[in-house]
Amino acid sequence: MIIFSSSDETSLMLIMQVLNAYEVASGQLVNKTKSAVYLHNLTDMEVVNKVERITGIHRNDFPIIYLGCPIFYGRRKLEYYQTLITKVMDKLQSWRVVNPPNYVINRLHKLFAQFFWSSSVGGTSRHWASWNTLCMPVEEGGIGFRSLHDVAKALFSKL
């Protein structure tokens, strides 16, 4: 759970009261050692100390991964997305053993196209070019995406 707040004492005390009420009502405890407070790196140390004292939760630094997504401020850096890249590479490695059926690859292509053309996955969108066109090299009018059919074929042929 992410809670946004100002650093004033009243707001922090109210948040802690709500968390304490949650603990009493649910019987579940908030694990403060697994929790963290995230503040801008230029925040005055007096403010940082006050927040840590009132909440009992220590400060941590950005970036963080929340529900699998990197949260950060400033420039996007490759290292922020390394977890995603590793997961995709691991999944591709598992394809070396099993050549996925065409219907699976077609469904993935559909999801990728929705992600590319739409503001939300699963939402409606107008596809201004086919996935096959997007997979063409830039010199031929595409974007240079890789067709998973070709990737799977290449991986499977390496066996």
Summary of the structure (lengths in Angstrom):
residues: 159
radius of gyration: 23.0
end to end distance: 44.3
largest distance: 63.8
contacts: 322
relative contact order: 0.08
helix: 50%
strand: 6%
